[in-house]
Amino acid sequence: MSVKYYTHFLLQETKPKGLSEFRGVVEVSRTMRRGDMKEAAAVLARNFECESRDIKVLQWSRLH
């Protein structure tokens, strides 16, 4: 069963170099620990094929 989260994050891109802002709903295959921004950044990094250090999660909250 998938779990939906609302997220707002910044992504430091190398090509073109700069900061991009994203907001929206993501779906993950498991429930994540509340407030675990490192794990949220890791999930997003896998999706964007980048390093988790390139992502700064501003908001991550489960949708009910």
All heavy atoms as TSV, in Angstrom:
chain	resi	resn	atom	element	x	y	z
A	1	MET	N	N	0.832	-1.179	0.000
A	1	MET	CA	C	0.000	0.000	0.000
A	1	MET	C	C	0.879	1.245	0.000
A	1	MET	O	O	1.853	1.330	0.734
A	1	MET	CB	C	-0.889	-0.017	1.241
A	1	MET	CG	C	-1.845	1.126	1.287
A	1	MET	SD	S	-3.044	0.884	2.601
A	1	MET	CE	C	-2.657	2.292	3.602
A	2	SER	N	N	0.554	2.202	-0.805
A	2	SER	CA	C	1.354	3.420	-0.859
A	2	SER	C	C	0.781	4.477	0.087
A	2	SER	O	O	-0.396	4.452	0.441
A	2	SER	CB	C	1.403	3.952	-2.284
A	2	SER	OG	O	0.114	4.303	-2.719
A	3	VAL	N	N	1.656	5.386	0.481
A	3	VAL	CA	C	1.303	6.467	1.391
A	3	VAL	C	C	1.636	7.780	0.693
A	3	VAL	O	O	2.705	7.926	0.106
A	3	VAL	CB	C	2.093	6.345	2.716
A	3	VAL	CG1	C	1.690	7.437	3.681
A	3	VAL	CG2	C	1.898	4.976	3.335
A	4	LYS	N	N	0.712	8.745	0.768
A	4	LYS	CA	C	0.915	10.032	0.105
A	4	LYS	C	C	1.375	11.088	1.109
A	4	LYS	O	O	0.890	11.145	2.239
A	4	LYS	CB	C	-0.371	10.491	-0.569
A	4	LYS	CG	C	-0.763	9.615	-1.733
A	4	LYS	CD	C	-2.019	10.113	-2.399
A	4	LYS	CE	C	-2.386	9.168	-3.535
A	4	LYS	NZ	N	-3.598	9.608	-4.212
A	5	TYR	N	N	2.328	11.908	0.645
A	5	TYR	CA	C	2.858	13.007	1.445
A	5	TYR	C	C	2.842	14.282	0.610
A	5	TYR	O	O	3.091	14.246	-0.591
A	5	TYR	CB	C	4.311	12.736	1.862
A	5	TYR	CG	C	4.454	11.630	2.860
A	5	TYR	CD1	C	4.548	10.307	2.461
A	5	TYR	CD2	C	4.488	11.908	4.222
A	5	TYR	CE1	C	4.674	9.283	3.382
A	5	TYR	CE2	C	4.614	10.886	5.146
A	5	TYR	CZ	C	4.704	9.583	4.721
A	5	TYR	OH	O	4.824	8.568	5.633
A	6	TYR	N	N	2.563	15.399	1.268
A	6	TYR	CA	C	2.725	16.703	0.633
A	6	TYR	C	C	4.146	17.143	0.927
A	6	TYR	O	O	4.628	17.016	2.059
A	6	TYR	CB	C	1.745	17.740	1.193
A	6	TYR	CG	C	2.043	19.121	0.671
A	6	TYR	CD1	C	1.649	19.489	-0.606
A	6	TYR	CD2	C	2.774	20.020	1.423
A	6	TYR	CE1	C	1.955	20.747	-1.109
A	6	TYR	CE2	C	3.091	21.273	0.931
A	6	TYR	CZ	C	2.682	21.626	-0.339
A	6	TYR	OH	O	3.004	22.858	-0.839
A	7	THR	N	N	4.816	17.658	-0.082
A	7	THR	CA	C	6.183	18.121	0.131
A	7	THR	C	C	6.429	19.471	-0.526
A	7	THR	O	O	5.786	19.837	-1.509
A	7	THR	CB	C	7.204	17.086	-0.382
A	7	THR	OG1	O	8.519	17.502	-0.027
A	7	THR	CG2	C	7.117	16.907	-1.882
A	8	HIS	N	N	7.326	20.196	0.050
A	8	HIS	CA	C	7.819	21.474	-0.477
A	8	HIS	C	C	9.324	21.422	-0.245
A	8	HIS	O	O	9.775	21.263	0.887
A	8	HIS	CB	C	7.181	22.631	0.278
A	8	HIS	CG	C	7.644	23.975	-0.174
A	8	HIS	ND1	N	7.498	25.093	0.601
A	8	HIS	CD2	C	8.235	24.406	-1.312
A	8	HIS	CE1	C	7.984	26.140	-0.027
A	8	HIS	NE2	N	8.448	25.741	-1.190
A	9	PHE	N	N	10.102	21.503	-1.338
A	9	PHE	CA	C	11.546	21.381	-1.182
A	9	PHE	C	C	12.298	22.178	-2.236
A	9	PHE	O	O	11.732	22.596	-3.249
A	9	PHE	CB	C	11.979	19.908	-1.233
A	9	PHE	CG	C	11.727	19.217	-2.553
A	9	PHE	CD1	C	12.733	19.113	-3.503
A	9	PHE	CD2	C	10.500	18.661	-2.844
A	9	PHE	CE1	C	12.509	18.475	-4.712
A	9	PHE	CE2	C	10.264	18.019	-4.038
A	9	PHE	CZ	C	11.259	17.924	-4.978
A	10	LEU	N	N	13.580	22.387	-1.969
A	10	LEU	CA	C	14.486	23.069	-2.887
A	10	LEU	C	C	15.496	22.062	-3.403
A	10	LEU	O	O	15.963	21.207	-2.657
A	10	LEU	CB	C	15.226	24.202	-2.174
A	10	LEU	CG	C	14.341	25.265	-1.513
A	10	LEU	CD1	C	15.210	26.241	-0.716
A	10	LEU	CD2	C	13.517	26.003	-2.544
A	11	LEU	N	N	15.826	22.182	-4.675
A	11	LEU	CA	C	16.795	21.288	-5.304
A	11	LEU	C	C	17.906	22.117	-5.921
A	11	LEU	O	O	17.648	22.992	-6.748
A	11	LEU	CB	C	16.112	20.444	-6.387
A	11	LEU	CG	C	17.005	19.605	-7.292
A	11	LEU	CD1	C	17.792	18.575	-6.499
A	11	LEU	CD2	C	16.172	18.941	-8.374
A	12	GLN	N	N	19.135	21.870	-5.488
A	12	GLN	CA	C	20.305	22.535	-6.056
A	12	GLN	C	C	20.700	21.758	-7.309
A	12	GLN	O	O	21.162	20.632	-7.226
A	12	GLN	CB	C	21.471	22.554	-5.058
A	12	GLN	CG	C	22.720	23.240	-5.576
A	12	GLN	CD	C	22.487	24.716	-5.852
A	12	GLN	OE1	O	21.956	25.442	-5.013
A	12	GLN	NE2	N	22.886	25.184	-7.009
A	13	GLU	N	N	20.489	22.359	-8.469
A	13	GLU	CA	C	20.776	21.684	-9.731
A	13	GLU	C	C	22.137	22.106	-10.274
A	13	GLU	O	O	22.584	23.228	-10.058
A	13	GLU	CB	C	19.687	21.990	-10.755
A	13	GLU	CG	C	18.324	21.488	-10.319
A	13	GLU	CD	C	17.279	21.647	-11.385
A	13	GLU	OE1	O	17.235	20.797	-12.286
A	13	GLU	OE2	O	16.529	22.626	-11.304
A	14	THR	N	N	22.761	21.170	-10.973
A	14	THR	CA	C	24.070	21.479	-11.568
A	14	THR	C	C	23.940	21.935	-13.008
A	14	THR	O	O	24.721	22.744	-13.473
A	14	THR	CB	C	24.994	20.249	-11.504
A	14	THR	OG1	O	24.344	19.145	-12.113
A	14	THR	CG2	C	25.332	19.907	-10.067
A	15	LYS	N	N	22.939	21.401	-13.722
A	15	LYS	CA	C	22.723	21.787	-15.123
A	15	LYS	C	C	21.249	22.034	-15.353
A	15	LYS	O	O	20.464	21.089	-15.306
A	15	LYS	CB	C	23.207	20.677	-16.054
A	15	LYS	CG	C	24.684	20.452	-16.000
A	15	LYS	CD	C	25.074	19.335	-16.909
A	15	LYS	CE	C	26.557	19.037	-16.754
A	15	LYS	NZ	N	26.984	17.905	-17.516
A	16	PRO	N	N	20.776	23.189	-15.595
A	16	PRO	CA	C	21.491	24.452	-15.443
A	16	PRO	C	C	21.708	24.741	-13.965
A	16	PRO	O	O	20.870	24.401	-13.134
A	16	PRO	CB	C	20.555	25.473	-16.069
A	16	PRO	CG	C	19.191	24.895	-15.887
A	16	PRO	CD	C	19.381	23.403	-15.953
A	17	LYS	N	N	22.815	25.335	-13.666
A	17	LYS	CA	C	23.176	25.590	-12.273
A	17	LYS	C	C	22.181	26.564	-11.647
A	17	LYS	O	O	21.874	27.597	-12.210
A	17	LYS	CB	C	24.587	26.165	-12.196
A	17	LYS	CG	C	25.129	26.207	-10.785
A	17	LYS	CD	C	26.596	26.552	-10.798
A	17	LYS	CE	C	27.110	26.712	-9.400
A	17	LYS	NZ	N	27.441	25.488	-8.746
A	18	GLY	N	N	21.692	26.174	-10.510
A	18	GLY	CA	C	20.755	27.041	-9.809
A	18	GLY	C	C	19.863	26.260	-8.867
A	18	GLY	O	O	19.950	25.048	-8.749
A	19	LEU	N	N	18.997	26.987	-8.213
A	19	LEU	CA	C	18.102	26.432	-7.214
A	19	LEU	C	C	16.697	26.367	-7.797
A	19	LEU	O	O	16.191	27.352	-8.335
A	19	LEU	CB	C	18.120	27.338	-5.981
A	19	LEU	CG	C	17.705	26.777	-4.654
A	19	LEU	CD1	C	18.524	25.558	-4.274
A	19	LEU	CD2	C	17.840	27.833	-3.586
A	20	SER	N	N	16.067	25.201	-7.712
A	20	SER	CA	C	14.689	25.024	-8.177
A	20	SER	C	C	13.810	24.691	-6.987
A	20	SER	O	O	14.224	24.003	-6.060
A	20	SER	CB	C	14.607	23.886	-9.198
A	20	SER	OG	O	15.331	24.205	-10.354
A	21	GLU	N	N	12.574	25.169	-7.037
A	21	GLU	CA	C	11.627	24.953	-5.948
A	21	GLU	C	C	10.493	24.053	-6.450
A	21	GLU	O	O	9.990	24.244	-7.547
A	21	GLU	CB	C	11.058	26.291	-5.486
A	21	GLU	CG	C	10.097	26.199	-4.347
A	21	GLU	CD	C	9.631	27.566	-3.863
A	21	GLU	OE1	O	9.879	28.573	-4.553
A	21	GLU	OE2	O	9.022	27.620	-2.802
A	22	PHE	N	N	10.117	23.068	-5.637
A	22	PHE	CA	C	9.061	22.131	-5.993
A	22	PHE	C	C	8.071	22.011	-4.840
A	22	PHE	O	O	8.452	22.065	-3.681
A	22	PHE	CB	C	9.634	20.739	-6.275
A	22	PHE	CG	C	10.546	20.692	-7.462
A	22	PHE	CD1	C	11.903	20.914	-7.320
A	22	PHE	CD2	C	10.042	20.420	-8.728
A	22	PHE	CE1	C	12.751	20.862	-8.412
A	22	PHE	CE2	C	10.884	20.366	-9.826
A	22	PHE	CZ	C	12.237	20.589	-9.666
A	23	ARG	N	N	6.805	21.834	-5.196
A	23	ARG	CA	C	5.732	21.576	-4.227
A	23	ARG	C	C	4.797	20.557	-4.853
A	23	ARG	O	O	4.566	20.592	-6.051
A	23	ARG	CB	C	4.900	22.830	-3.963
A	23	ARG	CG	C	5.637	23.962	-3.363
A	23	ARG	CD	C	4.750	25.202	-3.369
A	23	ARG	NE	N	5.564	26.366	-3.118
A	23	ARG	CZ	C	5.299	27.275	-2.202
A	23	ARG	NH1	N	4.222	27.159	-1.483
A	23	ARG	NH2	N	6.091	28.291	-2.022
A	24	GLY	N	N	4.292	19.664	-4.035
A	24	GLY	CA	C	3.330	18.716	-4.565
A	24	GLY	C	C	3.192	17.483	-3.705
A	24	GLY	O	O	3.693	17.419	-2.582
A	25	VAL	N	N	2.498	16.516	-4.260
A	25	VAL	CA	C	2.222	15.268	-3.561
A	25	VAL	C	C	3.126	14.180	-4.120
A	25	VAL	O	O	3.270	14.051	-5.335
A	25	VAL	CB	C	0.741	14.879	-3.733
A	25	VAL	CG1	C	0.459	13.528	-3.105
A	25	VAL	CG2	C	-0.159	15.942	-3.126
A	26	VAL	N	N	3.746	13.429	-3.223
A	26	VAL	CA	C	4.552	12.272	-3.614
A	26	VAL	C	C	3.951	11.034	-2.957
A	26	VAL	O	O	3.310	11.115	-1.915
A	26	VAL	CB	C	6.042	12.422	-3.224
A	26	VAL	CG1	C	6.693	13.564	-3.961
A	26	VAL	CG2	C	6.211	12.610	-1.736
A	27	GLU	N	N	4.175	9.917	-3.598
A	27	GLU	CA	C	3.661	8.654	-3.099
A	27	GLU	C	C	4.835	7.731	-2.822
A	27	GLU	O	O	5.688	7.542	-3.691
A	27	GLU	CB	C	2.771	8.038	-4.181
A	27	GLU	CG	C	1.566	7.342	-3.680
A	27	GLU	CD	C	0.626	6.964	-4.803
A	27	GLU	OE1	O	0.337	7.798	-5.665
A	27	GLU	OE2	O	0.201	5.802	-4.778
A	28	VAL	N	N	4.903	7.193	-1.620
A	28	VAL	CA	C	5.973	6.265	-1.270
A	28	VAL	C	C	5.352	4.931	-0.861
A	28	VAL	O	O	4.178	4.860	-0.500
A	28	VAL	CB	C	6.894	6.818	-0.153
A	28	VAL	CG1	C	7.642	8.042	-0.623
A	28	VAL	CG2	C	6.112	7.153	1.094
A	29	SER	N	N	6.146	3.892	-0.897
A	29	SER	CA	C	5.621	2.541	-0.673
A	29	SER	C	C	5.482	2.166	0.796
A	29	SER	O	O	5.028	1.071	1.101
A	29	SER	CB	C	6.515	1.526	-1.376
A	29	SER	OG	O	7.828	1.614	-0.878
A	30	ARG	N	N	5.863	3.060	1.691
A	30	ARG	CA	C	5.770	2.740	3.118
A	30	ARG	C	C	5.573	4.017	3.923
A	30	ARG	O	O	5.837	5.114	3.436
A	30	ARG	CB	C	7.031	2.037	3.595
A	30	ARG	CG	C	8.276	2.894	3.452
A	30	ARG	CD	C	9.526	2.145	3.885
A	30	ARG	NE	N	10.705	2.901	3.574
A	30	ARG	CZ	C	11.178	3.919	4.282
A	30	ARG	NH1	N	10.551	4.315	5.355
A	30	ARG	NH2	N	12.270	4.547	3.921
A	31	THR	N	N	5.125	3.858	5.150
A	31	THR	CA	C	4.988	4.991	6.057
A	31	THR	C	C	6.369	5.381	6.565
A	31	THR	O	O	7.173	4.521	6.911
A	31	THR	CB	C	4.085	4.620	7.252
A	31	THR	OG1	O	2.824	4.199	6.743
A	31	THR	CG2	C	3.901	5.791	8.181
A	32	MET	N	N	6.641	6.659	6.589
A	32	MET	CA	C	7.937	7.147	7.061
A	32	MET	C	C	7.784	7.753	8.446
A	32	MET	O	O	6.698	8.213	8.808
A	32	MET	CB	C	8.481	8.174	6.065
A	32	MET	CG	C	8.746	7.545	4.709
A	32	MET	SD	S	9.231	8.718	3.437
A	32	MET	CE	C	10.595	9.542	4.173
A	33	ARG	N	N	8.881	7.751	9.198
A	33	ARG	CA	C	8.847	8.343	10.541
A	33	ARG	C	C	8.540	9.834	10.435
A	33	ARG	O	O	9.086	10.534	9.585
A	33	ARG	CB	C	10.186	8.150	11.240
A	33	ARG	CG	C	10.425	6.733	11.681
A	33	ARG	CD	C	11.615	6.611	12.619
A	33	ARG	NE	N	12.672	7.566	12.371
A	33	ARG	CZ	C	13.906	7.249	12.009
A	33	ARG	NH1	N	14.250	5.995	11.857
A	33	ARG	NH2	N	14.807	8.178	11.816
A	34	ARG	N	N	7.701	10.296	11.311
A	34	ARG	CA	C	7.313	11.702	11.320
A	34	ARG	C	C	8.526	12.590	11.594
A	34	ARG	O	O	9.301	12.329	12.515
A	34	ARG	CB	C	6.261	11.924	12.403
A	34	ARG	CG	C	5.706	13.289	12.387
A	34	ARG	CD	C	4.604	13.420	13.389
A	34	ARG	NE	N	4.060	14.765	13.305
A	34	ARG	CZ	C	3.094	15.203	14.047
A	34	ARG	NH1	N	2.544	14.408	14.936
A	34	ARG	NH2	N	2.659	16.426	13.918
A	35	GLY	N	N	8.700	13.616	10.783
A	35	GLY	CA	C	9.782	14.569	10.972
A	35	GLY	C	C	11.141	14.107	10.479
A	35	GLY	O	O	12.139	14.792	10.688
A	36	ASP	N	N	11.210	12.977	9.793
A	36	ASP	CA	C	12.502	12.457	9.305
A	36	ASP	C	C	12.838	13.096	7.952
A	36	ASP	O	O	12.595	12.527	6.899
A	36	ASP	CB	C	12.458	10.941	9.193
A	36	ASP	CG	C	13.822	10.328	8.952
A	36	ASP	OD1	O	14.782	11.086	8.687
A	36	ASP	OD2	O	13.936	9.095	9.030
A	37	MET	N	N	13.373	14.303	8.005
A	37	MET	CA	C	13.664	15.058	6.791
A	37	MET	C	C	14.824	14.440	6.002
A	37	MET	O	O	14.874	14.569	4.782
A	37	MET	CB	C	13.969	16.520	7.121
A	37	MET	CG	C	12.804	17.244	7.753
A	37	MET	SD	S	11.340	17.211	6.715
A	37	MET	CE	C	10.273	18.282	7.611
A	38	LYS	N	N	15.743	13.766	6.678
A	38	LYS	CA	C	16.855	13.114	5.965
A	38	LYS	C	C	16.333	11.997	5.070
A	38	LYS	O	O	16.752	11.856	3.931
A	38	LYS	CB	C	17.892	12.569	6.943
A	38	LYS	CG	C	18.747	13.629	7.560
A	38	LYS	CD	C	19.829	13.010	8.406
A	38	LYS	CE	C	20.693	14.102	9.028
A	38	LYS	NZ	N	21.809	13.529	9.780
A	39	GLU	N	N	15.423	11.208	5.604
A	39	GLU	CA	C	14.840	10.126	4.805
A	39	GLU	C	C	13.980	10.695	3.675
A	39	GLU	O	O	13.976	10.179	2.560
A	39	GLU	CB	C	14.017	9.182	5.675
A	39	GLU	CG	C	13.422	8.023	4.919
A	39	GLU	CD	C	14.432	7.091	4.262
A	39	GLU	OE1	O	15.605	7.073	4.690
A	39	GLU	OE2	O	14.063	6.383	3.321
A	40	ALA	N	N	13.251	11.776	3.949
A	40	ALA	CA	C	12.453	12.428	2.906
A	40	ALA	C	C	13.366	12.915	1.784
A	40	ALA	O	O	13.069	12.733	0.599
A	40	ALA	CB	C	11.662	13.587	3.501
A	41	ALA	N	N	14.491	13.535	2.136
A	41	ALA	CA	C	15.446	14.007	1.125
A	41	ALA	C	C	16.016	12.838	0.331
A	41	ALA	O	O	16.206	12.932	-0.884
A	41	ALA	CB	C	16.566	14.807	1.788
A	42	ALA	N	N	16.255	11.709	0.993
A	42	ALA	CA	C	16.778	10.531	0.303
A	42	ALA	C	C	15.764	9.989	-0.704
A	42	ALA	O	O	16.124	9.607	-1.821
A	42	ALA	CB	C	17.155	9.452	1.318
A	43	VAL	N	N	14.494	9.962	-0.327
A	43	VAL	CA	C	13.439	9.506	-1.239
A	43	VAL	C	C	13.367	10.419	-2.459
A	43	VAL	O	O	13.312	9.960	-3.607
A	43	VAL	CB	C	12.075	9.462	-0.503
A	43	VAL	CG1	C	10.922	9.317	-1.482
A	43	VAL	CG2	C	12.062	8.353	0.517
A	44	LEU	N	N	13.374	11.723	-2.220
A	44	LEU	CA	C	13.308	12.675	-3.322
A	44	LEU	C	C	14.553	12.589	-4.214
A	44	LEU	O	O	14.459	12.672	-5.440
A	44	LEU	CB	C	13.133	14.094	-2.777
A	44	LEU	CG	C	11.802	14.338	-2.062
A	44	LEU	CD1	C	11.856	15.644	-1.282
A	44	LEU	CD2	C	10.651	14.327	-3.046
A	45	ALA	N	N	15.712	12.418	-3.596
A	45	ALA	CA	C	16.967	12.327	-4.356
A	45	ALA	C	C	16.960	11.115	-5.290
A	45	ALA	O	O	17.415	11.209	-6.435
A	45	ALA	CB	C	18.156	12.264	-3.405
A	46	ARG	N	N	16.453	9.993	-4.816
A	46	ARG	CA	C	16.363	8.812	-5.686
A	46	ARG	C	C	15.477	9.107	-6.890
A	46	ARG	O	O	15.782	8.717	-8.011
A	46	ARG	CB	C	15.825	7.611	-4.909
A	46	ARG	CG	C	16.867	6.949	-4.042
A	46	ARG	CD	C	16.409	5.608	-3.502
A	46	ARG	NE	N	15.253	5.700	-2.622
A	46	ARG	CZ	C	15.298	5.922	-1.312
A	46	ARG	NH1	N	16.481	6.075	-0.717
A	46	ARG	NH2	N	14.210	5.975	-0.590
A	47	ASN	N	N	14.387	9.804	-6.662
A	47	ASN	CA	C	13.455	10.127	-7.738
A	47	ASN	C	C	14.061	11.105	-8.744
A	47	ASN	O	O	13.837	10.988	-9.951
A	47	ASN	CB	C	12.162	10.700	-7.153
A	47	ASN	CG	C	11.093	10.871	-8.195
A	47	ASN	OD1	O	10.686	9.907	-8.837
A	47	ASN	ND2	N	10.651	12.090	-8.383
A	48	PHE	N	N	14.824	12.069	-8.258
A	48	PHE	CA	C	15.421	13.086	-9.121
A	48	PHE	C	C	16.830	12.702	-9.595
A	48	PHE	O	O	17.493	13.485	-10.271
A	48	PHE	CB	C	15.470	14.439	-8.401
A	48	PHE	CG	C	14.163	15.170	-8.425
A	48	PHE	CD1	C	13.195	14.919	-7.473
A	48	PHE	CD2	C	13.899	16.103	-9.405
A	48	PHE	CE1	C	11.979	15.579	-7.492
A	48	PHE	CE2	C	12.695	16.781	-9.440
A	48	PHE	CZ	C	11.722	16.512	-8.479
A	49	GLU	N	N	17.286	11.514	-9.200
A	49	GLU	CA	C	18.607	11.006	-9.578
A	49	GLU	C	C	19.708	12.018	-9.242
A	49	GLU	O	O	20.499	12.430	-10.085
A	49	GLU	CB	C	18.639	10.642	-11.058
A	49	GLU	CG	C	17.667	9.536	-11.407
A	49	GLU	CD	C	17.646	9.187	-12.884
A	49	GLU	OE1	O	18.203	9.931	-13.706
A	49	GLU	OE2	O	17.059	8.144	-13.198
A	50	CYS	N	N	19.713	12.411	-7.969
A	50	CYS	CA	C	20.728	13.342	-7.477
A	50	CYS	C	C	21.131	12.908	-6.072
A	50	CYS	O	O	20.650	11.907	-5.555
A	50	CYS	CB	C	20.193	14.772	-7.491
A	50	CYS	SG	S	18.841	15.067	-6.338
A	51	GLU	N	N	22.006	13.661	-5.459
A	51	GLU	CA	C	22.450	13.381	-4.090
A	51	GLU	C	C	21.473	14.014	-3.099
A	51	GLU	O	O	20.945	15.099	-3.354
A	51	GLU	CB	C	23.851	13.959	-3.860
A	51	GLU	CG	C	24.911	13.392	-4.780
A	51	GLU	CD	C	25.165	11.920	-4.520
A	51	GLU	OE1	O	25.086	11.501	-3.349
A	51	GLU	OE2	O	25.428	11.195	-5.494
A	52	SER	N	N	21.260	13.358	-1.986
A	52	SER	CA	C	20.338	13.905	-0.989
A	52	SER	C	C	20.837	15.231	-0.424
A	52	SER	O	O	20.037	16.050	0.016
A	52	SER	CB	C	20.065	12.903	0.129
A	52	SER	OG	O	21.246	12.536	0.768
A	53	ARG	N	N	22.132	15.468	-0.472
A	53	ARG	CA	C	22.667	16.757	0.015
A	53	ARG	C	C	22.259	17.926	-0.888
A	53	ARG	O	O	22.364	19.085	-0.503
A	53	ARG	CB	C	24.182	16.683	0.155
A	53	ARG	CG	C	24.915	16.563	-1.166
A	53	ARG	CD	C	26.432	16.633	-0.987
A	53	ARG	NE	N	27.080	16.485	-2.259
A	53	ARG	CZ	C	27.594	15.352	-2.737
A	53	ARG	NH1	N	27.545	14.258	-1.998
A	53	ARG	NH2	N	28.158	15.310	-3.916
A	54	ASP	N	N	21.786	17.614	-2.110
A	54	ASP	CA	C	21.335	18.653	-3.041
A	54	ASP	C	C	19.890	19.070	-2.792
A	54	ASP	O	O	19.384	19.966	-3.461
A	54	ASP	CB	C	21.470	18.171	-4.486
A	54	ASP	CG	C	22.911	17.922	-4.887
A	54	ASP	OD1	O	23.809	18.565	-4.305
A	54	ASP	OD2	O	23.148	17.083	-5.776
A	55	ILE	N	N	19.234	18.411	-1.840
A	55	ILE	CA	C	17.824	18.682	-1.568
A	55	ILE	C	C	17.655	19.212	-0.149
A	55	ILE	O	O	18.209	18.667	0.797
A	55	ILE	CB	C	16.985	17.398	-1.751
A	55	ILE	CG1	C	17.000	17.003	-3.223
A	55	ILE	CG2	C	15.563	17.598	-1.235
A	55	ILE	CD1	C	16.211	15.791	-3.569
A	56	LYS	N	N	16.880	20.287	-0.046
A	56	LYS	CA	C	16.534	20.827	1.270
A	56	LYS	C	C	15.012	20.746	1.391
A	56	LYS	O	O	14.280	21.449	0.686
A	56	LYS	CB	C	16.990	22.268	1.419
A	56	LYS	CG	C	16.618	22.838	2.774
A	56	LYS	CD	C	17.139	24.217	3.003
A	56	LYS	CE	C	16.737	24.626	4.409
A	56	LYS	NZ	N	17.288	25.886	4.783
A	57	VAL	N	N	14.555	19.866	2.274
A	57	VAL	CA	C	13.123	19.688	2.489
A	57	VAL	C	C	12.615	20.778	3.409
A	57	VAL	O	O	13.099	20.947	4.522
A	57	VAL	CB	C	12.823	18.299	3.088
A	57	VAL	CG1	C	11.326	18.134	3.308
A	57	VAL	CG2	C	13.355	17.191	2.178
A	58	LEU	N	N	11.635	21.542	2.926
A	58	LEU	CA	C	11.047	22.612	3.719
A	58	LEU	C	C	9.797	22.130	4.443
A	58	LEU	O	O	9.502	22.574	5.548
A	58	LEU	CB	C	10.711	23.804	2.823
A	58	LEU	CG	C	11.887	24.370	2.014
A	58	LEU	CD1	C	11.405	25.433	1.059
A	58	LEU	CD2	C	12.946	24.919	2.953
A	59	GLN	N	N	9.052	21.221	3.781
A	59	GLN	CA	C	7.847	20.672	4.398
A	59	GLN	C	C	7.645	19.247	3.891
A	59	GLN	O	O	7.829	18.967	2.712
A	59	GLN	CB	C	6.638	21.521	4.044
A	59	GLN	CG	C	5.367	21.090	4.730
A	59	GLN	CD	C	4.212	22.023	4.423
A	59	GLN	OE1	O	4.335	22.973	3.673
A	59	GLN	NE2	N	3.072	21.734	5.015
A	60	TRP	N	N	7.244	18.376	4.797
A	60	TRP	CA	C	6.959	16.980	4.462
A	60	TRP	C	C	5.888	16.522	5.433
A	60	TRP	O	O	6.140	16.364	6.620
A	60	TRP	CB	C	8.229	16.139	4.610
A	60	TRP	CG	C	8.087	14.703	4.250
A	60	TRP	CD1	C	7.759	13.678	5.110
A	60	TRP	CD2	C	8.264	14.105	2.984
A	60	TRP	NE1	N	7.727	12.493	4.438
A	60	TRP	CE2	C	8.042	12.723	3.114
A	60	TRP	CE3	C	8.595	14.589	1.720
A	60	TRP	CZ2	C	8.134	11.833	2.059
A	60	TRP	CZ3	C	8.698	13.709	0.672
A	60	TRP	CH2	C	8.466	12.353	0.849
A	61	SER	N	N	4.669	16.331	4.952
A	61	SER	CA	C	3.593	15.934	5.851
A	61	SER	C	C	2.676	14.921	5.185
A	61	SER	O	O	2.358	15.041	3.999
A	61	SER	CB	C	2.801	17.141	6.332
A	61	SER	OG	O	2.339	17.897	5.237
A	62	ARG	N	N	2.265	13.946	5.958
A	62	ARG	CA	C	1.422	12.869	5.440
A	62	ARG	C	C	0.021	13.389	5.169
A	62	ARG	O	O	-0.556	14.151	5.953
A	62	ARG	CB	C	1.373	11.736	6.450
A	62	ARG	CG	C	0.616	10.549	5.934
A	62	ARG	CD	C	0.695	9.393	6.882
A	62	ARG	NE	N	-0.110	8.297	6.329
A	62	ARG	CZ	C	-0.233	7.127	6.886
A	62	ARG	NH1	N	0.380	6.883	8.008
A	62	ARG	NH2	N	-0.977	6.199	6.333
A	63	LEU	N	N	-0.539	12.935	4.043
A	63	LEU	CA	C	-1.918	13.258	3.702
A	63	LEU	C	C	-2.815	12.129	4.199
A	63	LEU	O	O	-2.455	10.967	4.126
A	63	LEU	CB	C	-2.079	13.408	2.186
A	63	LEU	CG	C	-1.278	14.528	1.542
A	63	LEU	CD1	C	-1.456	14.499	0.035
A	63	LEU	CD2	C	-1.673	15.879	2.101
A	64	HIS	N	N	-3.959	12.484	4.684
A	64	HIS	CA	C	-4.894	11.472	5.215
A	64	HIS	C	C	-6.041	11.281	4.272
A	64	HIS	O	O	-6.441	12.064	3.533
A	64	HIS	CB	C	-5.416	11.879	6.587
A	64	HIS	CG	C	-4.322	11.958	7.586
A	64	HIS	ND1	N	-3.845	10.842	8.247
A	64	HIS	CD2	C	-3.587	12.989	8.027
A	64	HIS	CE1	C	-2.877	11.209	9.074
A	64	HIS	NE2	N	-2.697	12.509	8.944
